[in-house]
């Protein structure tokens, strides 16, 4: 039987943030893990907060929570030592944990990563996978080591990336996949007999974080590449943008045009043009995306404004 409370009162310290953090904490609780401390982040007022709150969850469930700028200080380490946890888990926590922290868990430290390791190790793996036109990604539960995303693989769950999926939509799938992966893996982890698969880094890839400036559109690229960029950073992420006459326009919603079913007007220049109330983003290969919603200064432009600006 695989219901709730399947362990003998094992304890955990959890490093968590975002929706994955919320769902994963709930999954640990449902499996009977006693969470003694959550280490999280305070929300950044300069960041668009579109995800669930770990802080609110901890308040609701009465779980002690701290949010140090650096989780590897002596103060935080002493707090974890005093708990002497069976497990340490990391769920979408943004800081690296030192080896000194990882060694404090008697039964191991484990992280949920948003890719099918060893592919897309590092930062923002969902956005990178969409940008590169992948048709599949997933979630990996793995042992944590001092080197990021390099420990042995405990479990993985794959999800499809459909042709028009944005990173936001894929992240929603991964949140569910994270919960499934953790739920299915926990009984073996608790029993101490979880299988471990090699995480062969030579077969994978590593990517760093992305900055808003990385969303700048290069219209000389192919339409598929420009469309992938849009999908990778579409709102609620900062968005793919282009500067025209000193003004910054952000693509809110778009679709890749099939040139066999939709005629692209001839002789349009690269970039944005409006023809018969249709907004085209013409790319270097002669194909185009259709821009369904375009923002200027955070406001979605109406058809009259678009025609005036890009006629």
Secondary structure, DSSP 8 states (H G I E B T S, - for coil): ---S--SSS-EEEEEE-HHHHHHHHHHHHHTT-EEEEEE-----TTS---S--HHHHHHHHT--EE--S-TTSHHHHHHHHHHT-SEEEEES--S---HHHHTT-TT-EEEEESSSTTTTEES-HHHHHHHTT-SEEEEEEEE--SSTT-S-EEEEEEEE--TT--HHHHHHHHHHHHHHHHHHHHHHHHHT----B---GGGS-EE----GGGGB--TTS-HHHHHHHHHHH-TTS---EEEETTEEEEEEEEEE--TTTS---TT--SEEEEETTEEEEE-TTS-EEEEEEEEETTEE--HHHHHHHH-
